[in-house]
Each structure stands twice: as structure tokens, then as C-alpha cells.
Amino acid sequence: METAIHPSREHPRYWSVNGATTLLVGGSREDNLFQIDGLEEHLDRLAAAGGNYIRNTMSDRDEGDVYPFAQITDGPDAGKYDLEQWNPEYWNRFARLLKLCRDREIIVQIEVWDRFDVSCEPYERSPWNPANNVNYDPASSGLATEYAAHPSRNEQPFFHTVPSMDDNQTVCRYQERFVDKLLSISLEYPNVLYCMNNETHEDPAGGKYWMEHIRKRAREAGVNVWATDMFDGPWERSIPPAVIDQFRNPATYPFIDVSQINAWRCTTLQHRKNLRELAELNRDPVRPLNCTKVYNSDTLHDQSAPRHTDRDGITAFWLNLLGGIAAVRFHRPPHGLGLSDKAVASIRAARLVEEYVRFWDLAFEFDWTGGRAPDEAFLSRAEQGVSLVLLPKGGRFTAGSPIPAGGCEIRFLDIVAGAWQPARTRELSEDTVVEAPDDGIWLAMICPVRP
């Protein structure tokens, strides 16, 4: 079953899958999903809920993961890795993931490099560490055997090897071999997007080199691919300069991953402001914006953060949907809701909404508050059609302009349960108050009743 993906021609803010404009939604319990046990059952749960989008880092730092390179078992170098030899188990797991997802029409967004794999404690065990392989030493590689600082400090020259940066040919050669091996598998599958880095703070030159390398290999194989990079904050103040630069370079970044709009440091109100700025930036040309990570849950490590609850995570997910984001996925626990019951309910609820209106037909009303605080009510509506009001804390709103006055049908969607309440008919005016059933997380759908 083919799952060819490209930006939609009719609705270029969104993706087209198998020739039809398609909203991508998902969640998963891990980021490097190809490495988990129970993969097939996990994907079945996602697909049954209506999910069609996962993140897959090529990561190998967790318990039970395997590395991409073969480990030497005999002789004086026993225990070390040979970067010239592959570990078939790693690559078989990767190929299996892509096949299982293709068969379920699930899009896989691959992240090639994850900065957390080659920093701090995981780097001490990594095959890329010169202490752990037989292919180079610290002197020939320019890599130390320890990088204890948080990777946001950009002290790891592993990410500086490309010709326009350190021109470290020793390490870059092995990185290219790794990427080529990855592509020898992934280019066989039409359900793949590529992202170079996980929330990088690095010079964009590194990501640009790897994007061009991937595009070159794809051209040689006669395949079209879509590649981008993901930059970190500070989203809590505004759109970061590195992301603004992405909008100025559409040939390099035909889609943009804006996952950090969801970070716990960013308030719901700032999220709303950032969505407005993204909409203003995303004009010429218009392209898909993805959120492969929606953070926030009751298990978040920083309970003092502005957003750190399940309610915050669900609110962020739905703000992205109403705000025109093309692909939205719940981040793994403990930082997000993963594929928990609440995540499944939201995914299912998004598909219930699509039975009445498509998200690409909606326009987010950035200034509308419905008489509430600006982080308590959100409106997205289709021209002369359906209006959707998100109430992340329940309560009431005033149904003023631009919601059309007159007779209407109102239905409330219980987002936590993923189920509609019975519809009711009302006459709306500028001062009509509409109230949710309780203080849960609700989406009101208002449909004009045609005479």
C-alpha cells in the first residue's frame, strides 16, 4: 500500500497523502519507536484511534536499544565498535518500523541526529566516542571522550564536522556512511519525512549540509523527499531568529518543524501569540508546519513550569489544530501524553470534528476571546460555516462576532473522553452566553441552521 506524501496543492499549509489533503495527528510512548518492544500493537492502537503520524529519532541511548554498528567480540579490542561494520539488528528494526507504518498509512518523521545521544552519560557508551571504537582516537577525530555539559551549550564538535564548519573529514566520513545506510532503507518507503536534528541550538550550516546530502541521494534514486530542521527556543518570548530565517529559505526548508512552540516554558497565551506570528511568516510561499512534539503532562519533570499538566498538553495539541498546524503529535512520557488514553481521546476527537469540517477550511481568530481571558477561549471558523470554540477550562463564552447570529445547532465535544454531547438548537445574538457542561476541556461546534 503506497503512502506518498507531499505538500498539498489545494491546501499548501497541509500535507497530501495518497493524493488527498490529510491532517496528520499522532502520539507514541517513545521517540525512537523502532527500538521498542510491542511495536506492532502500539501502532495498531494509534491507527485504531485515527492516528497517522509518528516521530522516529535514530536514537540508541535507552535501555534495550541497540547501536547501528557491530561490536567486536574477540581479541584485544573486544567490547569496542567498528564503524565500518553494521549491526543488522538496528537496521532490521528500522526497516520493520517503516514497513509497519506504510501498511497502516502512518507517516514517519525521522530525526537523523539527536543531540542527547552524544552528550553527557549516553556519550560515555556511544560508538561515536573515540574511547569506544577502533576507527579513530581523540587526536585524529577531534572528539573528546567526555562532554558533560548540556548539549544546548554546543560544545560537542560531532555537530560541526561538515566542510563549512570544522571540515572534520575523519568523523564526517562515518556520519555520511550512517546517513547513506539509513537512506538505503528509507528511500524505499514513500511515507517518510526527514528532520535533521532534535531541537538544535547549532549553526544551521550543519543541518543544511545533511539536508543537501539527503536530497542528493534521493535524486540519484529518482525519489522526491521532504527535509527540514528543528530549532530550539526561546519560544517563550517570540519566534526564534533561526526559525524566522527558515521562512526566508523555502528551497532549503519546504516544511518547518515548530515543535518548541509547545514547550513548558511557553505559556498558553504566548502559544497563541506565536501562532499569530507563524501565520504572518508563513505566507510566500505557504508551507506545512509540523509539531512532532506536544509537551506537558502531569508527569512533567518541572512542576514549576508555566505548563506542566495533562490539561496543558491537551490544550496545546488543540491550539495547534485550530491554529493551522499540519501535523501534531503528543510527545512521549514523562514530558507529554504519548499514546495514553487521553491522547487517544484527542486523536479520536480530531477525527470526529473532521466529519463536519476540515481543519484546512478553518481560520484562527487571533483577537477573539469570547469575553474570557485570552488563554481561556479560542475560536477557529470556516467562512460562512462551522465555528469551533476551544474551552480548555470549561465555563462560558459570549457568542459575538464573527460567529454568525441567528439559528444554530451547538454540539459540545468532550475532548478528554473523545465523545460528542447531544446537539441543541439555539438562537444566537451578540450577547448570547454559551456554557460548557462543566470545567473540563471542551470544544463547542456551532453550525448555522439554514432556513
Rosetta blueprint (number, residue, H / E / L):
1 M L
2 E L
3 T L
4 A L
5 I E
6 H E
7 P E
8 S L
9 R L
10 E L
11 H L
12 P L
13 R L
14 Y L
15 W E
16 S E
17 V E
18 N L
19 G L
20 A E
21 T E
22 T E
23 L L
24 L E
25 V E
26 G E
27 G E
28 S L
29 R L
30 E L
31 D L
32 N E
33 L H
34 F H
35 Q H
36 I L
37 D L
38 G L
39 L H
40 E H
41 E H
42 H H
43 L H
44 D H
45 R H
46 L H
47 A H
48 A H
49 A L
50 G L
51 G L
52 N L
53 Y E
54 I E
55 R E
56 N E
57 T E
58 M L
59 S L
60 D L
61 R L
62 D L
63 E L
64 G L
65 D L
66 V L
67 Y L
68 P L
69 F E
70 A E
71 Q E
72 I L
73 T L
74 D L
75 G L
76 P L
77 D L
78 A L
79 G L
80 K L
81 Y E
82 D E
83 L E
84 E E
85 Q E
86 W E
87 N L
88 P H
89 E H
90 Y H
91 W H
92 N H
93 R H
94 F H
95 A H
96 R H
97 L H
98 L H
99 K H
100 L H
101 C H
102 R H
103 D H
104 R L
105 E L
106 I L
107 I E
108 V E
109 Q E
110 I E
111 E E
112 V E
113 W E
114 D L
115 R H
116 F H
117 D H
118 V H
119 S L
120 C H
121 E H
122 P H
123 Y H
124 E H
125 R H
126 S L
127 P L
128 W L
129 N L
130 P H
131 A H
132 N H
133 N E
134 V L
135 N L
136 Y L
137 D L
138 P H
139 A H
140 S H
141 S H
142 G L
143 L L
144 A L
145 T L
146 E L
147 Y L
148 A L
149 A L
150 H L
151 P H
152 S H
153 R H
154 N L
155 E L
156 Q L
157 P H
158 F H
159 F H
160 H H
161 T L
162 V L
163 P L
164 S L
165 M L
166 D L
167 D L
168 N L
169 Q H
170 T H
171 V H
172 C H
173 R H
174 Y H
175 Q H
176 E H
177 R H
178 F H
179 V H
180 D H
181 K H
182 L H
183 L H
184 S H
185 I H
186 S H
187 L L
188 E L
189 Y L
190 P L
191 N L
192 V E
193 L E
194 Y E
195 C E
196 M E
197 N E
198 N L
199 E L
200 T E
201 H L
202 E L
203 D L
204 P H
205 A H
206 G H
207 G H
208 K H
209 Y H
210 W H
211 M H
212 E H
213 H H
214 I H
215 R H
216 K H
217 R H
218 A H
219 R H
220 E H
221 A L
222 G L
223 V L
224 N L
225 V L
226 W L
227 A E
228 T E
229 D L
230 M E
231 F E
232 D L
233 G L
234 P L
235 W L
236 E L
237 R L
238 S L
239 I L
240 P L
241 P H
242 A H
243 V H
244 I H
245 D H
246 Q H
247 F H
248 R L
249 N L
250 P L
251 A L
252 T L
253 Y L
254 P L
255 F L
256 I E
257 D E
258 V L
259 S H
260 Q H
261 I H
262 N H
263 A L
264 W L
265 R L
266 C L
267 T L
268 T H
269 L H
270 Q H
271 H H
272 R H
273 K H
274 N H
275 L H
276 R H
277 E H
278 L H
279 A H
280 E H
281 L H
282 N L
283 R L
284 D L
285 P L
286 V L
287 R L
288 P L
289 L E
290 N E
291 C E
292 T E
293 K E
294 V E
295 Y L
296 N L
297 S L
298 D L
299 T L
300 L L
301 H L
302 D L
303 Q L
304 S L
305 A L
306 P L
307 R L
308 H L
309 T L
310 D H
311 R H
312 D H
313 G H
314 I H
315 T H
316 A H
317 F H
318 W H
319 L H
320 N H
321 L H
322 L H
323 G L
324 G L
325 I L
326 A L
327 A E
328 V E
329 R E
330 F E
331 H L
332 R L
333 P L
334 P L
335 H L
336 G L
337 L L
338 G L
339 L L
340 S L
341 D H
342 K H
343 A H
344 V H
345 A H
346 S H
347 I H
348 R H
349 A H
350 A H
351 R H
352 L H
353 V H
354 E L
355 E L
356 Y L
357 V L
358 R L
359 F H
360 W H
361 D H
362 L L
363 A E
364 F E
365 E E
366 F L
367 D L
368 W L
369 T L
370 G L
371 G L
372 R L
373 A L
374 P L
375 D L
376 E L
377 A L
378 F E
379 L E
380 S E
381 R E
382 A L
383 E L
384 Q L
385 G L
386 V L
387 S E
388 L E
389 V E
390 L E
391 L E
392 P L
393 K L
394 G L
395 G L
396 R E
397 F E
398 T E
399 A L
400 G L
401 S L
402 P L
403 I L
404 P L
405 A L
406 G E
407 G E
408 C E
409 E E
410 I E
411 R E
412 F E
413 L E
414 D E
415 I L
416 V L
417 A L
418 G L
419 A E
420 W E
421 Q L
422 P L
423 A L
424 R E
425 T E
426 R E
427 E E
428 L E
429 S L
430 E L
431 D L
432 T L
433 V E
434 V E
435 E E
436 A L
437 P L
438 D L
439 D L
440 G L
441 I L
442 W E
443 L E
444 A E
445 M E
446 I E
447 C E
448 P E
449 V L
450 R L
451 P L
